[in-house]
Amino acid sequence: MRYIIFLLIFLTGCRGKDAKVLDKAAHDNISAEIISLDERYGSELKIKSREREFSIDVRDIRPWKIDFCNVDGGDKELALGVYKKTPFDKKFDRRCFLYNIDFKNKKLRPKLRISRLYNPIKDFNLCDIDGDGYDEIISIEKNLDGNYLFGVYDWTNFAVERNHGSEVLKDEPKFLDKEKKVEIDGSERELYLEGDEIKWK
């Protein structure tokens, strides 16, 4: 019995020591963070508000990115970058899922679980790039030729629609924040829209 107790204490201590915050986000009085044991994907999601604090086991969806957004003017959504299969795409891949937080039942309620965007995604942000008061999904995508481009997706009745794209890039761009700042060819730029095209300055 003593051996079992010691083993449990030892394992708990190791888990706490190895656990790291992979990504985090905050909005008003709500914060959320992805806890990871392997520094690649999350195993636990911690959510905290003024009144409540709870954790959710997220090993089945393997989250790697988190942010708060508002795509339709209603309650704030929690955006999660996940690495998993879906019913319509049977291979593991990076995806963007949107959830509402159910504080009463300490769980996430799915709002949008996208099988895939126009191209496979490398990364994404959610922010209001077109000035309409709602957040859009801005994705960094890799096309079939192995090149990179940006795509912008708007919420439309329980789905998203790609309304803007960019010119093709040879090297992978990177987001520098959770808004519109990016690194392209080693330079810091900011994304903006011009007609149907997403550009940078």
C-alpha angles and dihedrals in degrees: 000000000000089000092054092049091048091049092051092050091047094049093046090051092050092049092052092048095049096043115103135181104252096184138343141192138185137197126179104315097342126092132178134185137184114229115206134190097190101035090238106075135011126254098182135033117207118200124185135180132165091272105031144032126186143151131228127203105237101169090118094061099036099216119205103170137035137187142150120244144160115220101168110022094260128099118338115268129217111228116207127188103215136182111217150102123271132204090259098039115044098191128084111257143147113276141170117237126183123208140176116224115240101202094177094059095028095235144105121256113209115239100167129001107182117205089203143327124235090288131011109282128233096183141340143198131198118219141126102270098159097049096239094125094252129095121248128202109248109194135190104217136187115217130209091269091059093251128125134237142162124249129191120209127192127204111250119174103318094330141062130247127204106233102160138037137176138225116278120269127203095208125051113258120217135214112239095192139002092272131050104311113114141168115235121177090344095308129109111242139167124229123232138162127250112179108308094340132088111219139171136227 
